[in-house]
């Protein structure tokens, strides 16, 4: 399949235009100020640990020191260069659809600093350049050098596309040439991979952009070599100790690193969630360009393990703070989970690549789920506060006193010591246009119902809709005959399509194949019922509980609008009859549901336990908002899953 350039897709959706405007006018300028330490902000560690970096970013200052433009020491995480690269990529994707001379000038200034920081042989990583130059490529189990290189590559491509300026692309290519010299299967080369995957998917993007197959081969090498020698990282540690280069002697967790066996033989999502899914994305990218049946089978099995056993209702993944990792099947706690924003973003990438190999509805379902829930929740509506962890249940008092919840923030911080998520949010949502359409020969795949205009080489396709707040989509097409594929959303009811100058050829597995002629017009109508969602009973955290969904949105309740959230009970039999909608702002967007429910009234608060108590409940009202909006009204308890009533008394 062929991906359309962002310049071919004009977003007209009010919902998504708000985000694109927010990213350009608020988020990107704010992030630059933070990265340059130009403003005083509360930079918090991602979890309660005094050893973690906090207080400031220093990310651009690290580059200035490496470039000889400033004097000082490296500060922050060893992978912090990537924050700057992702910021540049955010600028690149925005400039592709919204030119801005001032923003371009600011990015050029940062790129000039990066170019000056690069060493003569092409190497570029401020942590090792400034702190441990003798350990370059010698601490791959944690170093993130190639992870940072991957984000540099992605930034360079986006910025070159937007501006035609290839300075950063030249920097990236020189770094890749250095990597290519040092890594490979020759006797004098390093036969191992970076502890944090990212370069694999970036190299495939560089192959696509340049047509140079050396980049694809290098991506294939990094996938193939991982786990080939399960002792590689330990040998690396031992060699550093023996040569006196480092006194670090960590315990190497091969599952955490996804290096316990070669990726083509992996069947489960294990270890660090972002690493796992970036690797899977790279694997899928390779499969779609140079098919490998073993690698594809691994992708399929990893996908099934994630979405059928390890994914939250919001599309969040990564159930534990320990290693920010996947755990066993169905182990999905709501109040101690991790669900890093970057992990949801990585799942979006994986789903998108899997769809391009085989256009199944399940991949679009997950893309939609993470976009409207698990990713959007990562940023506040002001564009200047961010979640790293995205919980499904928050008890403010418990978070204050329980050290096991030290990673769960009750409000979005200004910034994070580990700031991977804020620029990742900006670059991903800023490029929302790339996920809406795909092309394969004479066929167009319309993946997401987002008001937009697609300009092809010989056609124009336009979506007119107020979705996600409205239930109709109009599609106008002008151009030669083509095939259009539509998808019926998994949550939709009474989904229907009427055609003018078009004909429905096939309707199967929620996929609708439409033959388009010039001046075709399609009208799509559907309903978005309020749905009660229950979990597989294997998910012990959700036994006897129910969540609410309407359209693509998962809903939650906050203590800002509801007192004592834990006392509410929902009757699943009357959900559709017991709610009404309330518009949330002047745009007419429906952001609030008010639902009749029961509230426990009988419990004696001073008694910890009672015998054989019969709950007595009173009729009450529960106010729910889309999950992605929670936490924008101050510190609050929050809950997605609610106990179901024991009997129907409403």
C-alpha positions as MATLAB code, in Angstrom:
seq = 'XXXXXXXXXXXXXXXXXXXXXXXXXXXXXXXXXXXXXXXXXXXXXXXXXXXXXXXXXXXXXXXXXXXXXXXXXXXXXXXXXXXXXXXXXXXXXXXXXXXXXXXXXXXXXXXXXXXXXXXXXXXXXXXXXXXXXXXXXXXXXXXXXXXXXXXXXXXXXXXXXXXXXXXXXXXXXXXXXXXXXXXXXXXXXXXXXXXXXXXXXXXXXXXXXXXXXXXXXXXXXXXXXXXXXXXXXXXXXXXXXXXXXXXXXXXXXXXXXXXXXXXXXXXXXXXXXXXXXXXXXXXXXXXXXXXXXXXXXXXXXXXXXXXXXXXXXXXXXXXXXXXXXXXXXXXXXXXXXXXXXXXXXXXXXXXXXXXXXXXXXXXXXXXXXXXXXXXXXXXXXXXXXXXXXXXXXXXXXXXXXXXXXXXXXXXXXXXXXXXXXXXXXXXXXXXXXXXXXXXXXXXXXXXXXXXXXXXXXXXXXXXXXXXXXXXXXXXXXXXXXXXXXXXXXXXXXXXXXXXXXXXXXXXXXXXXXXXXXXXXXXXXXXXXXXXXXXXXXXXXXXXXXXXXXXXXXXXXXXXXXXXXXXXXXXXXXXXXXXXXXXXXXXXXXXXXXXXXXXXXXXXXXXXXXXXXXXXXXXXXXXXXXXXXXXXXXXXXXXXXXXXXXXXXXX';
ca = [
       0.000    0.000    0.000;
       1.010    3.605   -0.548;
       0.796    6.252    2.127;
      -0.303    9.707    1.032;
       1.903   12.641    1.943;
       0.556   15.033    4.560;
       0.492   17.713    1.882;
      -2.156   15.641    0.061;
      -4.525   15.569    3.049;
      -6.253   18.702    4.307;
      -7.940   18.239    7.690;
     -11.278   20.078    7.960;
     -12.590   18.297   11.070;
     -13.253   20.784   13.890;
     -12.265   18.118   16.426;
      -8.859   17.416   14.900;
      -8.202   20.979   13.683;
      -8.331   22.076   17.319;
      -5.501   19.684   18.068;
      -3.464   20.688   15.033;
      -3.840   24.349   15.995;
      -3.011   23.564   19.612;
       0.133   21.695   18.589;
       1.340   24.459   16.284;
       0.447   27.504   18.365;
       0.852   26.260   21.933;
       2.529   22.879   22.250;
       5.511   23.249   19.926;
       6.501   26.761   21.145;
       6.075   25.664   24.763;
       8.138   22.529   24.268;
      10.970   24.530   22.699;
      11.004   26.874   25.685;
      11.237   23.886   28.027;
      13.932   22.141   25.984;
      15.975   25.368   26.017;
      15.307   25.962   29.743;
      13.924   29.384   28.841;
      10.981   29.176   31.257;
      10.548   27.958   34.808;
       8.349   24.877   34.876;
       7.728   22.050   37.315;
       9.697   19.221   35.721;
       8.740   16.067   37.611;
      10.304   12.633   37.587;
       8.011   10.092   35.965;
       7.762    8.203   39.255;
       8.789    8.705   42.873;
      12.517    8.038   42.819;
      15.044   10.610   44.036;
      17.680    9.273   41.619;
      15.671   10.190   38.514;
      16.358   13.446   36.604;
      13.965   16.298   37.383;
      13.903   20.067   37.735;
      14.909   21.061   34.204;
      15.264   19.703   30.682;
      18.751   20.837   29.565;
      18.268   18.855   26.345;
      19.348   21.575   23.912;
      22.060   22.748   26.291;
      23.582   19.245   26.053;
      23.921   19.730   22.292;
      25.439   23.200   22.762;
      28.052   21.802   25.139;
      28.884   18.992   22.697;
      29.153   21.574   19.913;
      31.582   23.720   21.897;
      29.063   26.555   22.049;
      28.645   26.313   25.802;
      30.487   24.952   28.819;
      29.040   22.500   31.299;
      28.137   18.892   31.953;
      25.523   16.597   30.485;
      22.296   16.582   32.472;
      19.256   14.361   32.138;
      18.485   10.930   30.832;
      21.005    9.298   28.516;
      18.370    9.197   25.763;
      17.412   12.854   26.053;
      18.713   13.795   22.595;
      15.602   12.083   21.256;
      13.365   14.716   22.892;
      14.922   17.345   20.637;
      14.669   15.140   17.566;
      10.991   14.447   18.189;
      10.389   18.163   18.630;
      11.976   18.801   15.221;
       9.846   16.050   13.699;
       6.772   17.715   15.203;
       7.796   20.944   13.489;
       8.348   19.045   10.256;
       4.931   17.417   10.178;
       3.214   20.707   11.059;
       5.094   22.672    8.400;
       4.030   20.185    5.738;
       0.461   21.428    6.047;
       0.892   24.786    7.818;
       3.933   26.772    6.603;
       5.349   29.147    9.222;
       8.547   31.133    8.628;
       9.182   31.912   12.300;
       8.775   28.282   13.350;
      11.059   27.172   10.543;
      13.700   29.670   11.637;
      13.557   28.364   15.209;
      13.994   24.796   13.997;
      16.901   25.823   11.737;
      18.698   27.298   14.746;
      18.356   24.029   16.668;
      19.475   22.017   13.627;
      22.580   24.218   13.302;
      23.523   23.343   16.893;
      22.980   19.618   16.241;
      25.161   19.743   13.122;
      27.972   21.399   15.101;
      27.673   18.749   17.832;
      28.233   15.885   15.384;
      31.728   14.421   15.423;
      33.893   14.215   12.318;
      33.256   10.482   11.883;
      29.478   10.992   11.993;
      28.900    9.845   15.591;
      26.307   11.860   17.498;
      25.108   11.195   21.028;
      25.647   13.905   23.612;
      25.527   11.560   26.609;
      28.470    9.460   25.461;
      30.287   12.368   23.823;
      30.255   14.379   27.059;
      30.368   11.703   29.761;
      31.663    8.378   28.507;
      33.401    8.703   25.126;
      35.240    5.403   25.644;
      31.907    3.560   25.949;
      30.439    4.466   22.567;
      28.533    1.429   21.272;
      29.741   -0.520   24.336;
      26.699   -0.238   26.589;
      23.991   -1.206   24.148;
      21.960   -2.912   26.856;
      20.987    0.529   28.144;
      22.689    3.220   26.061;
      19.939    4.140   23.552;
      22.441    5.457   20.983;
      20.629    3.781   18.090;
      17.252    4.676   19.592;
      18.280    8.329   19.429;
      19.634    7.783   15.930;
      16.253    6.440   14.870;
      14.462    9.550   16.088;
      17.077   11.701   14.343;
      16.316    9.883   11.086;
      12.561   10.395   11.447;
      13.031   14.069   12.272;
      15.349   14.580    9.309;
      12.895   13.022    6.863;
       9.951   15.052    8.164;
      11.895   18.309    8.050;
      13.308   17.680    4.589;
       9.806   16.917    3.310;
       8.477   20.129    4.825;
      11.208   22.569    3.845;
      13.483   20.952    1.269;
      16.367   21.681    3.628;
      18.579   18.632    3.890;
      21.073   19.703    6.561;
      19.565   17.433    9.225;
      19.117   14.641    6.685;
      22.831   14.865    5.916;
      23.578   14.667    9.644;
      21.350   11.599    9.934;
      22.921    9.864    6.935;
      26.414   10.488    8.321;
      25.388    8.987   11.650;
      23.887    5.967    9.878;
      27.092    5.533    7.879;
      28.992    5.439   11.173;
      26.554    2.863   12.530;
      26.824    0.798    9.350;
      30.603    0.781    9.697;
      30.458   -0.492   13.284;
      27.545   -2.963   13.115;
      27.181   -6.074   10.984;
      28.147   -9.713   10.664;
      31.795   -9.109    9.733;
      34.381  -10.251   12.287;
      35.405   -6.687   13.126;
      31.814   -5.488   13.606;
      29.402   -5.432   16.537;
      26.920   -8.290   16.207;
      24.229   -6.912   18.490;
      21.366   -4.413   18.654;
      20.430   -1.411   20.778;
      18.608   -2.155   24.013;
      15.756    0.139   22.953;
      14.364   -0.555   19.495;
      13.544    2.388   17.228;
      16.220    2.551   14.585;
      14.702   -0.497   12.872;
      11.494    1.276   11.856;
      13.342    4.538   11.145;
      15.774    2.843    8.754;
      12.860    1.462    6.740;
      11.476    4.996    6.516;
      14.876    6.173    5.288;
      14.875    3.390    2.700;
      11.431    4.492    1.523;
      12.537    8.126    1.338;
      15.857    7.631   -0.434;
      15.381    4.358   -2.297;
      18.761    3.177   -1.014;
      18.357   -0.472   -0.045;
      21.389   -0.385    2.267;
      19.059    1.128    4.868;
      16.567   -1.710    4.521;
      19.368   -4.257    4.855;
      20.630   -2.556    8.006;
      17.119   -2.610    9.491;
      16.892   -6.324    8.692;
      20.256   -6.873   10.375;
      19.141   -5.258   13.637;
      15.981   -7.377   13.705;
      17.830  -10.569   12.819;
      20.753  -10.116   15.213;
      18.613   -9.424   18.263;
      18.546  -12.524   20.457;
      20.784  -14.461   18.073;
      23.441  -14.603   20.767;
      21.545  -14.467   24.057;
      24.810  -13.757   25.862;
      25.644  -10.676   23.780;
      24.748   -8.068   26.409;
      26.432   -9.971   29.235;
      29.582  -10.276   27.142;
      29.419   -6.531   26.600;
      29.199   -5.914   30.354;
      32.017   -8.370   31.098;
      34.307   -6.784   28.508;
      33.759   -3.299   29.925;
      34.541   -4.562   33.430;
      37.640   -6.439   32.278;
      39.010   -3.408   30.437;
      38.230   -1.038   33.291;
      35.899    1.078   31.175;
      32.923    0.740   33.501;
      32.139   -0.660   36.922;
      28.482   -1.254   36.000;
      27.529   -4.907   36.426;
      23.751   -5.008   35.919;
      21.528   -8.050   35.783;
      20.588   -8.422   32.126;
      16.866   -9.122   31.688;
      16.547  -10.586   28.211;
      12.741  -10.551   28.228;
      12.734   -6.856   29.143;
      15.003   -6.299   26.130;
      13.088   -8.726   23.845;
      16.448  -10.439   23.258;
      15.745  -13.893   24.711;
      15.302  -15.293   21.198;
      15.350  -13.813   17.693;
      12.251  -11.687   16.945;
      11.162  -14.044   14.173;
      10.666  -16.735   16.826;
       8.844  -14.563   19.386;
       5.203  -15.302   20.074;
       4.333  -13.038   23.021;
       4.456   -9.373   23.978;
       6.922   -9.294   26.862;
       9.199   -6.752   28.477;
       9.238   -2.985   28.062;
       6.048   -2.092   26.191;
       7.379    0.705   23.978;
      10.447   -1.280   22.973;
       8.302   -4.301   22.183;
       5.909   -2.384   19.948;
       8.554   -0.279   18.212;
      10.280   -3.552   17.374;
       7.023   -5.084   16.138;
       6.418   -1.990   14.001;
       9.855   -2.363   12.456;
       9.213   -6.043   11.836;
       5.911   -5.289   10.094;
       7.538   -2.580    7.988;
      10.192   -5.025    6.826;
       7.574   -7.687    6.049;
       5.577   -5.315    3.844;
       8.664   -4.445    1.810;
      10.565   -7.739    1.727;
       8.186  -10.484    2.806;
       9.481  -12.923    5.396;
       6.959  -15.579    6.450;
       8.614  -16.262    9.811;
       8.771  -12.579   10.664;
       5.143  -12.101    9.615;
       3.975  -15.027   11.721;
       5.758  -13.494   14.696;
       3.974  -10.189   14.031;
       0.604  -11.958   13.949;
       1.220  -13.812   17.205;
       2.527  -10.733   18.995;
      -0.503   -8.784   17.758;
      -2.936  -11.383   19.051;
      -1.199  -11.523   22.412;
      -1.446   -7.747   22.798;
      -5.008   -7.076   21.691;
      -6.645  -10.259   22.962;
      -4.932  -10.553   26.340;
      -2.890   -7.468   27.287;
      -4.619   -4.304   26.050;
      -6.711   -1.971   28.176;
     -10.097   -0.717   27.034;
      -8.481    2.639   26.171;
      -5.821    1.031   24.003;
      -3.276    1.456   26.771;
      -0.601   -1.223   27.130;
       2.047   -1.988   29.727;
       0.502   -3.160   32.990;
       3.306   -2.546   35.447;
       5.638    0.232   36.569;
       8.372   -2.383   36.987;
      10.143   -2.051   33.661;
       7.186   -0.177   32.107;
       6.323   -3.588   30.866;
       3.852   -6.165   29.678;
       3.019   -8.833   32.231;
       1.024  -12.054   31.938;
      -2.260  -12.468   30.058;
      -5.366  -10.725   31.438;
      -3.364   -9.056   34.229;
      -4.815   -5.565   33.778;
      -5.026   -3.654   37.082;
      -6.706   -0.263   36.760;
      -5.040    1.739   39.533;
      -1.388    0.650   39.401;
      -1.039    0.109   35.675;
       1.410    2.103   33.547;
      -0.027    2.581   30.060;
       2.636    5.044   28.988;
       1.431    7.485   26.329;
       4.338    6.383   24.123;
       3.173    2.770   24.381;
      -0.263    3.666   22.992;
       1.467    5.602   20.223;
       3.621    2.562   19.470;
       0.501    0.371   19.291;
      -0.986    2.830   16.777;
       2.140    2.476   14.647;
       2.044   -1.325   14.835;
      -1.655   -1.493   13.932;
      -1.123    0.855   10.985;
       1.695   -1.266    9.592;
      -0.234   -4.509   10.070;
      -3.190   -3.054    8.182;
      -0.939   -2.243    5.238;
       0.101   -5.887    5.056;
      -3.445   -7.222    5.404;
      -6.329   -4.705    5.500;
      -8.406   -6.246    8.286;
     -10.973   -4.328   10.308;
      -9.356   -5.270   13.622;
      -6.316   -3.105   12.895;
      -8.427   -0.011   12.241;
     -10.464   -0.783   15.382;
      -7.314   -0.577   17.484;
      -6.040    2.516   15.684;
      -9.298    4.289   16.449;
      -9.346    3.049   20.048;
      -5.872    4.358   20.841;
      -6.269    7.617   18.936;
      -9.453    8.750   20.684;
      -8.571    7.417   24.126;
      -5.100    6.185   25.083;
      -3.155    8.830   23.140;
      -5.319   11.940   23.490;
      -5.395   11.494   27.261;
      -1.627   12.099   27.274;
      -1.966   15.885   26.892;
      -4.079   18.503   28.619;
      -6.441   20.696   26.624;
      -4.038   23.628   27.086;
      -1.234   21.738   25.315;
       1.194   22.456   28.150;
       0.692   19.623   30.620;
       1.315   15.932   29.986;
       0.715   12.471   31.373;
       3.403    9.819   31.157;
       1.186    7.223   32.857;
      -2.493    6.945   31.879;
      -4.415    5.187   34.678;
      -7.984    3.934   34.506;
      -8.664    4.562   38.171;
      -7.296    7.278   40.441;
      -7.868    7.695   44.166;
      -6.048   10.896   45.085;
      -5.626    9.953   48.740;
      -4.314    6.502   47.867;
      -1.828    7.948   45.365;
      -0.472   10.255   48.050;
       0.070    7.522   50.626;
       0.699    4.312   48.662;
       4.299    4.083   47.377;
       3.135    1.436   44.931;
       1.275    4.216   43.118;
       4.138    6.677   43.044;
       4.069    6.657   39.265;
       0.362    7.564   39.039;
      -0.056   11.320   38.709;
      -3.315   12.889   39.835;
      -2.708   15.840   37.513;
      -0.661   16.309   34.368;
       2.752   17.847   35.187;
       4.211   20.802   33.270;
       6.972   18.516   31.993;
       8.718   15.286   32.855;
      12.327   14.413   33.561;
      11.782   11.550   31.141;
      10.086   13.674   28.489;
       9.608   11.135   25.693;
       5.815   11.473   25.729;
       5.195   15.232   25.136;
       7.043   15.522   21.802;
       5.848   12.043   20.828;
       2.267   13.247   21.287;
       2.959   16.333   19.153;
       4.579   14.470   16.269;
       1.937   11.711   16.228;
      -1.228   13.794   16.476;
       0.375   16.431   14.270;
       0.556   13.796   11.521;
      -3.012   12.504   11.979;
      -3.596   13.009    8.255;
      -1.332   10.093    7.333;
      -3.641    7.544    8.976;
      -6.902    8.481    7.250;
      -6.280    7.155    3.736;
      -4.126    4.593    1.949;
      -3.797    3.766   -1.737;
      -3.131    0.481   -3.484;
      -3.149    0.675   -7.259;
      -6.647    1.753   -8.248;
      -8.005    1.289   -4.729;
      -8.434    3.792   -1.904;
      -8.792    2.698    1.703;
     -10.691    5.154    3.884;
      -9.599    4.137    7.370;
     -10.900    6.834    9.690;
     -13.992    9.004    9.483;
     -12.369   12.419    9.792;
     -13.571   15.439    7.831;
     -10.827   16.035    5.288;
      -9.948   16.461    1.644;
      -7.641   14.029   -0.145;
      -5.900   15.331   -3.274;
      -4.555   12.475   -5.386;
      -2.665   12.649   -8.650;
      -5.851   12.487  -10.696;
      -8.697   12.672   -8.185;
     -10.169   14.526   -5.218;
     -12.016   12.770   -2.406;
     -13.688   14.763    0.322;
     -15.192   13.655    3.637;
     -17.772   15.971    5.201;
     -18.730   15.090    8.748;
     -18.917   16.366   12.300;
     -17.857   12.935   13.560;
     -17.125   11.980   16.311;
     -20.030   14.131   17.536;
     -22.386   13.420   14.628;
     -23.653   10.259   12.940;
     -23.380   11.032    9.241;
     -20.504   11.138    6.778;
     -20.767   12.481    3.227;
     -18.157   11.521    0.675;
     -17.741   13.358   -2.624;
     -15.428   12.004   -5.297;
     -14.221   13.532   -8.552;
     -11.907   11.633  -10.852;
     -11.529    8.403  -12.840;
     -13.135    5.144  -11.787;
     -11.750    3.727   -8.552;
     -12.523    1.251   -5.808;
     -13.143    2.664   -2.344;
     -13.051    0.569    0.826;
     -15.034    1.717    3.850;
     -15.186    0.208    7.312;
     -18.152   -0.208    9.603;
     -16.993    0.716   13.125;
     -17.260   -2.069   15.699;
     -19.400    0.122   17.982;
     -21.839    1.346   15.282;
     -25.504    0.400   14.972;
     -27.699    0.563   11.845;
     -24.749    1.411    9.606;
     -25.961    2.217    6.100;
     -24.533    3.619    2.865;
     -26.456    5.219   -0.015;
     -24.730    5.906   -3.329;
     -24.950    8.205   -6.323;
     -22.665    7.454   -9.291;
     -21.301    4.631   -7.187;
     -22.179    1.025   -6.451;
     -21.617   -1.234   -3.463;
     -19.862   -4.328   -4.811;
     -19.279   -6.282   -1.626;
     -20.041   -6.108    2.077;
     -18.131   -8.551    4.229;
     -16.548   -8.572    7.698;
     -17.461   -4.903    8.240;
     -15.557   -4.017    5.077;
     -17.573   -2.334    2.299;
     -16.231   -2.299   -1.251;
     -17.605    0.551   -3.372;
     -17.131    1.223   -7.086;
     -16.723    4.971   -7.685;
     -17.379    6.901  -10.858;
     -16.753   10.577  -11.491;
     -18.948   12.836   -9.308;
     -19.776   10.002   -6.951;
     -21.561   10.882   -3.740;
     -21.908    8.607   -0.725;
     -24.012    9.224    2.358;
     -23.147    7.141    5.407;
     -25.490    7.020    8.369;
     -25.110    5.168   11.664;
     -25.963    5.346   15.327;
     -23.631    5.676   18.277;
     -25.473    3.899   21.089;
     -24.276    4.125   24.664;
     -22.761    0.711   25.313;
     -21.943   -1.150   28.483;
     -18.570   -2.889   28.118;
     -17.616   -5.915   30.210;
     -14.285   -7.715   30.375;
     -13.367  -11.314   29.809;
     -13.763  -12.845   33.306;
     -10.070  -13.727   33.173;
      -9.454  -10.011   33.849;
      -9.847  -10.283   37.606;
      -9.657   -6.525   38.168;
     -12.908   -6.053   36.241;
     -15.028   -8.956   37.505;
     -18.520   -7.678   38.221;
     -17.720   -4.295   36.663;
     -18.850   -2.380   33.611;
     -17.476    0.526   31.583;
     -19.309    2.943   29.293;
     -18.535    3.616   25.639;
     -20.227    5.845   23.091;
     -18.867    5.891   19.577;
     -15.063    5.700   19.719;
     -14.909    7.201   23.215;
     -14.471    5.368   26.485;
     -16.127    7.348   29.272;
     -15.034    7.958   32.847;
     -16.318    9.774   35.914;
     -14.451   12.301   38.058;
     -14.996   13.324   41.666;
     -15.106   16.928   40.409;
     -18.644   16.138   39.227;
     -19.492   13.103   41.398;
     -18.877   12.554   45.108;
     -17.571    9.219   46.432;
     -17.076    7.516   43.057;
     -16.610    4.072   44.607;
     -20.221    4.071   45.823;
     -21.852    4.189   42.364;
     -23.406    1.087   40.784;
     -24.522    0.779   37.151;
     -27.354   -1.441   35.950;
     -26.303   -2.832   32.549;
     -29.895   -3.651   31.579;
     -31.026   -0.049   31.478;
     -27.975    1.794   30.170;
     -29.507    2.870   26.873;
     -32.696    4.043   28.572;
     -31.108    5.776   31.562;
     -28.908    8.503   30.130;
     -29.078   11.803   28.354;
     -26.436   13.856   26.631;
     -25.269   17.345   27.426;
     -23.292   19.580   25.089;
     -20.018   20.622   26.610;
     -19.058   23.881   24.880;
     -20.085   26.501   22.362;
     -19.139   24.253   19.437;
     -21.975   21.880   20.284;
     -19.665   18.977   20.998;
     -21.277   16.277   23.111;
     -18.746   15.623   25.847;
     -20.946   14.642   28.795;
     -23.292   11.772   29.592;
     -25.627   11.873   32.581;
     -26.717    8.410   33.618;
     -29.229    7.180   36.150;
     -27.652    4.677   38.486;
     -27.667    3.474   42.066;
     -25.514    4.740   44.899;
     -24.708    2.777   48.041;
     -26.029    4.557   51.120;
     -26.060    2.026   53.942;
     -22.413    1.566   54.862;
     -21.214    2.685   58.289;
     -17.934    4.437   57.501;
     -16.413    3.824   60.931;
     -16.792    0.070   60.581;
     -14.189   -1.717   58.500;
     -16.116   -4.991   58.133;
     -19.745   -6.074   58.623;
     -21.575   -9.391   58.534;
     -24.016  -10.374   55.783;
     -24.913   -6.812   54.938;
     -27.618   -6.149   52.372;
     -26.715   -3.060   50.416;
     -29.384   -0.399   50.303;
     -29.067    1.938   47.380;
     -30.690    5.174   46.323;
     -31.395    6.399   42.831;
     -28.659    8.791   41.774;
     -27.072   10.395   38.742;
     -23.584    9.735   37.436;
     -21.903   12.300   35.194;
     -19.390   10.883   32.727;
     -16.980   12.526   30.292;
     -14.790   11.060   27.536;
     -11.725    9.538   29.168;
      -9.269   11.658   27.195;
     -10.620   14.806   28.889;
     -10.137   13.728   32.475;
      -7.816   15.727   34.714;
      -8.406   19.101   33.051;
     -10.391   20.504   35.989;
      -7.914   20.161   38.816;
      -6.939   17.258   41.027;
      -9.635   14.618   41.055;
     -10.459   10.998   41.650;
     -11.301    9.207   38.397;
     -12.860    5.888   37.475;
     -13.550    4.014   34.226;
     -14.873    0.695   35.562;
     -17.908    0.626   37.891;
     -19.509   -2.217   39.852;
     -22.748   -3.508   38.397;
     -25.879   -3.516   40.571;
     -26.613   -6.791   42.312;
     -30.223   -6.701   41.299;
     -32.480   -4.584   39.127;
     -34.099   -2.102   41.518;
     -34.258    0.961   39.326;
];
